[in-house]
Amino acid sequence: MKYDVCIVGSGAGASPIAYELSNAGFNVVVLEKGKYYKEEDFSKDELAVSRREKFTPLLKDEQHVINSREQDGTIERYEGEKSGWNFWNGSMVGGSSNLMSGYFHKMQENDFKLKSVYGDIQEANVVDWPISLEDLNPYYEKVKRVVGVSGEGMEYRALEVNGATKWFDKSCKELGYKSFNTPRAILSTPTLGRNSCSYSNFCGSYGCATGAKGSARAALLQKCDAKIISEAFVYKLDSDKSKITKAHYYDKDMKSHSIDAKIFVVAAQAIESSRLLLNSKNEHFVNGLANNSGQVGKNLIFSGGGVGTGRLNKENLSESEFKELMTPGLFFNRSIQDWYEYKKDGKKQKGGTVDFLFEHSNIISRASREFYDENGNIMWGAKLQEKIHKTITTSRVLTFEVFNDWLPTDYTFVSVDDKVKDKYGVAVGAINLYGHKRDVEVGEYLASRAEKVLEKMGATEIVTSVSSSPPPNLVAGGCRFGRDAKSSVLDKNCKAHELNNLYVTDASFMPTGGSVPYTWTIYANSFRVADHLLKILST
Amino acid sequence: MFLKTRRTFLKKTAFSTTALILPHIKLFASASILDTLALAQRDLYGDLKSAPSFKEINSRAYLSLILTHSRVDEDSKKYIKNGAIWLDEDAVKLYKKPYIQLDEKKRQKTLHYIATYTWGENWIDTMLRFVYEAVLGDTIYGVNKNESGWKWLTHASGLPRPKEALL
């Protein structure tokens, strides 16, 4: 059988295409490496999800190699199985969107033209996008309606928030900051054939048991007739000199199968998509598919920034305020984008977004953070029990997350490591890392502003951590789109310059990341490419 | 000299890298590694009246589960067991008896002694993490009996709860 479209991967970059094309009557098959979990399979089991990492492949079976470039130019090599360092995030149908927190911000106008607005930055491969916000806006709107985004000015009313947001907003006002309700890809009301949020107190890192979270699976794959083959690891794409001819995959019993299709869409997450192309060398593409330009895997990016925390204590609050603060389940949902652009030394510079949220409810993790005294010495016994009890029952931690550009450089890219193979016998992805010093400077600027809100609220133990450490759940680039085939992998429709029927639609296409979490943009772009494919297939 | 070398090794290898089950001497034969681990867990957990009792948390059975868990790697399991052997070695060095034969005061002194070494601090940290998994994990794992740990910290569990344990 020849399918109209074969999609490798099933996350936010894959599912809009499966949804749109199958609902338009085309034959679509989705190949997903992970298992097919549904709402009834998800629970809030901290031991399984957060401690034993149920949704992460065992590293003895599948790992990454990480080559970290230090400031002095030396490279430290880490094998995932030995170091525990990995970049997996949601190996299952629907991908990492199952586990996201769903903080949805659109990219802003200048994010699409970083080079022309802010100029070159030394050592950074900053470019303008080949499309504009105007091109993407209709699709951002579509995501609001179809995936479901709640919040002020969104398609669905805002989720319920904790009373402590009143003090937060007041503090921001006093500081001259403008706070706003964070849009979330979580339904606040039953609609779209899905239930509303149950305010279960556990959202990020956990699968949603109600279907309220706008995962690619719940919002799209379960609402279309695309054929989904789970536990299907695509290890190679075949091609002739102008088109992909077959996708080969192993099933869970290591039996090999192949799929024939008119169009192939790769959306296996930024690192794995580049790895698949690089591992699919043939006589026409000796450096990997669509890689005669040498650009596949290059300019990998993450979200720059970091996190900060502050503790709100019972002793500084009235009885009713404390009761309000400790109410479980309700969201915090506050963001500030006052410094999306700011001036440094008289020159305008890209800044970013700060989201505020409560510390995750994982109780074992919260207790574990109390194991050391103020001098950094390990504690145990009754003293530790007292400390854990006092901290957890008389205070609550407010957290902020900073999102700013991770500048693309020559030193952060995906390659394959032929010395290390996964359980399928395929060379693993190597992640080559380097953090541009500007990323940390901007992150620190934003964090210093965010800290002032916590101070104003009377928080204690304010701690900030901004570094060039890459967050595995916020990864993009590797197959950037652009107008020039010599310096990009994909054209503006996310079709490979060098192949007529290969599209890459996960976050790989992004040449720069914007200063927001990526998921809304990945969804929107995939809906945009789906429109393009509908036109192609209809003619 | 041997201890010094071993600890240098441990400093480099920490938790998840290669560790070996060391051949232990006759003196330790009377106590199983699991007995030593269970006693160390009790000593590390504490006896605060308002906290769940050590019996309620069922941490010995839970640790047995961890030592056979499909998603805990073999090096980590070896590290836990090796720690018990090294704890015993240091108990013998200090008091000429294995850990399990010491009174509570001497056991605490032994724990404080090993905590001054990087390996000891790391091992105690690891043991505490599994103890508090037993205090606060879902009851489906046979721990946190009557949700006593959650009640102690007025913690509202997320819903739905698991229908089966991940082993």
HADDOCK unambig.tbl for C-alpha pairs under 7 A between the chains (distance, minus, plus):
assign (segid A and resid 43 and name CA) (segid B and resid 159 and name CA) 6.56 0.50 0.50
assign (segid A and resid 43 and name CA) (segid B and resid 160 and name CA) 5.05 0.50 0.50
assign (segid A and resid 43 and name CA) (segid B and resid 161 and name CA) 5.33 0.50 0.50
assign (segid A and resid 43 and name CA) (segid B and resid 162 and name CA) 5.10 0.50 0.50
assign (segid A and resid 44 and name CA) (segid B and resid 158 and name CA) 5.23 0.50 0.50
assign (segid A and resid 44 and name CA) (segid B and resid 159 and name CA) 5.83 0.50 0.50
assign (segid A and resid 44 and name CA) (segid B and resid 160 and name CA) 6.07 0.50 0.50
assign (segid A and resid 44 and name CA) (segid B and resid 161 and name CA) 5.69 0.50 0.50
assign (segid A and resid 44 and name CA) (segid B and resid 162 and name CA) 6.69 0.50 0.50
assign (segid A and resid 45 and name CA) (segid B and resid 138 and name CA) 6.63 0.50 0.50
assign (segid A and resid 45 and name CA) (segid B and resid 161 and name CA) 6.43 0.50 0.50
assign (segid A and resid 45 and name CA) (segid B and resid 162 and name CA) 5.78 0.50 0.50
assign (segid A and resid 46 and name CA) (segid B and resid 137 and name CA) 6.96 0.50 0.50
assign (segid A and resid 47 and name CA) (segid B and resid 137 and name CA) 6.21 0.50 0.50
assign (segid A and resid 48 and name CA) (segid B and resid 166 and name CA) 5.81 0.50 0.50
assign (segid A and resid 52 and name CA) (segid B and resid 71 and name CA) 6.06 0.50 0.50
assign (segid A and resid 82 and name CA) (segid B and resid 16 and name CA) 6.91 0.50 0.50
assign (segid A and resid 82 and name CA) (segid B and resid 17 and name CA) 5.85 0.50 0.50
assign (segid A and resid 200 and name CA) (segid B and resid 158 and name CA) 5.13 0.50 0.50
assign (segid A and resid 200 and name CA) (segid B and resid 159 and name CA) 5.56 0.50 0.50
assign (segid A and resid 201 and name CA) (segid B and resid 158 and name CA) 5.70 0.50 0.50
assign (segid A and resid 202 and name CA) (segid B and resid 158 and name CA) 5.87 0.50 0.50
assign (segid A and resid 363 and name CA) (segid B and resid 136 and name CA) 6.89 0.50 0.50
assign (segid A and resid 364 and name CA) (segid B and resid 132 and name CA) 6.40 0.50 0.50
assign (segid A and resid 364 and name CA) (segid B and resid 133 and name CA) 6.08 0.50 0.50
assign (segid A and resid 364 and name CA) (segid B and resid 136 and name CA) 6.02 0.50 0.50
assign (segid A and resid 368 and name CA) (segid B and resid 129 and name CA) 6.46 0.50 0.50
assign (segid A and resid 378 and name CA) (segid B and resid 121 and name CA) 6.85 0.50 0.50
assign (segid A and resid 380 and name CA) (segid B and resid 44 and name CA) 5.20 0.50 0.50
assign (segid A and resid 380 and name CA) (segid B and resid 45 and name CA) 6.44 0.50 0.50
assign (segid A and resid 381 and name CA) (segid B and resid 43 and name CA) 6.65 0.50 0.50
assign (segid A and resid 381 and name CA) (segid B and resid 44 and name CA) 4.99 0.50 0.50
assign (segid A and resid 381 and name CA) (segid B and resid 45 and name CA) 4.84 0.50 0.50
assign (segid A and resid 381 and name CA) (segid B and resid 46 and name CA) 3.66 0.50 0.50
assign (segid A and resid 381 and name CA) (segid B and resid 47 and name CA) 6.92 0.50 0.50
assign (segid A and resid 382 and name CA) (segid B and resid 46 and name CA) 4.59 0.50 0.50
assign (segid A and resid 382 and name CA) (segid B and resid 47 and name CA) 5.70 0.50 0.50
assign (segid A and resid 382 and name CA) (segid B and resid 48 and name CA) 5.11 0.50 0.50
assign (segid A and resid 385 and name CA) (segid B and resid 48 and name CA) 6.74 0.50 0.50
assign (segid A and resid 389 and name CA) (segid B and resid 153 and name CA) 6.01 0.50 0.50
assign (segid A and resid 392 and name CA) (segid B and resid 153 and name CA) 6.56 0.50 0.50
assign (segid A and resid 393 and name CA) (segid B and resid 153 and name CA) 6.06 0.50 0.50
assign (segid A and resid 393 and name CA) (segid B and resid 154 and name CA) 6.93 0.50 0.50
